Amino acid sequence: MPHSNVQKVWPEVVELTPEQQALAALRAEIDAIDDQILALFEQRLAVAATVGRAKDAPTGPHTKLRPDREQTVLSRMLSKCRPENAEAVEHLWREIVGWGLARQGRLQVQVWAPIEPTRAYDGARLRFGAAADIKMVRDPQKALAFAAEGHGVAVLAINTEDAWWMGLRREWSMLSVFDGYGGETPTSLAVGKIDPPALPKGRRVVVTAGGDAGDGGGARRWGLNTHHGWTIALTEAELTPGEAEGCVGAIG
Ligand SMILES: O=C(O)C(=O)C[C@]1(C(=O)O)C=C[C@@H](O)C=C1
């Protein structure tokens, strides 16, 4: 009897070894989990799009970014996960939330960092995720103007000669600092047109004249930079951003 093409092309069915069977079963388990993650992720994206419409209109005064809510989402997940998974969970949820925000309009981030630009860029990427459109820029004032017009946010280095932060009390008073990068003592700050009640809980950012005198009340304080007698510092004093004199934001 002549062999058909099919018989020639396909090899004989071989039995899988127990190890191969175990691997195939595990991969089938991963496929089933992936299906669930995908369904839930797409469901979450759809809800995030609706949340975006429920917040102020696209022409509203503040960006769609809500650092306080992102802080709550992240700390809730971190408090529930196994400690050994904390780093993975944090990065994954930054991505998830970043894509949620992107459903409300892609976030534009302008990064200015003349010293260690790659570090600042990487910090911004980890914070805002792959969904954000991140650009390095040459002029902090232009980045502040971009943020003030509500087009996105700026990430600006503070360990430099340019004391851009002094403007947060003057021409850029519509902007708030809402995050810091580079460790316990940040080397760059994120600034945006954020609704003051939506700033994260935690350390406040203050710009004060007359050196780094402290708050008097014994609250811990970290000086970040001083220029012509004006100091930018972090404080644990419970100041209300936008209301307390000199309080220009909060970084959690
Ligand atoms: O809660 C909101 O305001 C949302 O837009 C949702 C969401 C999220 O995906 O969890 C997205 C962006 C915001 O910055 C905060 C949280």
Ligand as a Chemical Component Dictionary entry (heavy atoms), coordinates in Angstrom:
data_LIG
# 
_chem_comp.id                   LIG 
_chem_comp.type                 NON-POLYMER 
_chem_comp.pdbx_formal_charge   0 
_chem_comp.three_letter_code    LIG 
# 
loop_
_chem_comp_atom.comp_id 
_chem_comp_atom.atom_id 
_chem_comp_atom.alt_atom_id 
_chem_comp_atom.type_symbol 
_chem_comp_atom.charge 
_chem_comp_atom.model_Cartn_x 
_chem_comp_atom.model_Cartn_y 
_chem_comp_atom.model_Cartn_z 
_chem_comp_atom.pdbx_ordinal 
LIG O1  O1  O 0 -8.285 55.664 41.036 1  
LIG C1  C1  C 0 -8.084 56.391 40.068 2  
LIG O2  O2  O 0 -8.251 57.628 40.114 3  
LIG C2  C2  C 0 -7.631 55.820 38.789 4  
LIG O3  O3  O 0 -7.533 56.526 37.798 5  
LIG C3  C3  C 0 -7.194 54.374 38.709 6  
LIG C4  C4  C 0 -5.684 54.207 38.857 7  
LIG C5  C5  C 0 -5.423 52.654 38.886 8  
LIG O4  O4  O 0 -5.211 52.104 37.815 9  
LIG O5  O5  O 0 -5.529 52.068 39.969 10 
LIG C6  C6  C 0 -4.980 54.808 37.680 11 
LIG C7  C7  C 0 -4.382 56.051 37.739 12 
LIG C8  C8  C 0 -4.370 56.885 38.940 13 
LIG O6  O6  O 0 -3.192 57.623 39.064 14 
LIG C9  C9  C 0 -4.688 56.109 40.156 15 
LIG C10 C10 C 0 -5.231 54.845 40.114 16 
# 
loop_
_chem_comp_bond.comp_id 
_chem_comp_bond.atom_id_1 
_chem_comp_bond.atom_id_2 
_chem_comp_bond.value_order 
_chem_comp_bond.pdbx_ordinal 
LIG O1 C1  DOUB 1  
LIG C1 O2  SING 2  
LIG C1 C2  SING 3  
LIG C2 O3  DOUB 4  
LIG C2 C3  SING 5  
LIG C3 C4  SING 6  
LIG C4 C5  SING 7  
LIG C4 C6  SING 8  
LIG C4 C10 SING 9  
LIG C5 O4  DOUB 10 
LIG C5 O5  SING 11 
LIG C6 C7  DOUB 12 
LIG C7 C8  SING 13 
LIG C8 O6  SING 14 
LIG C8 C9  SING 15 
LIG C9 C10 DOUB 16 
# 
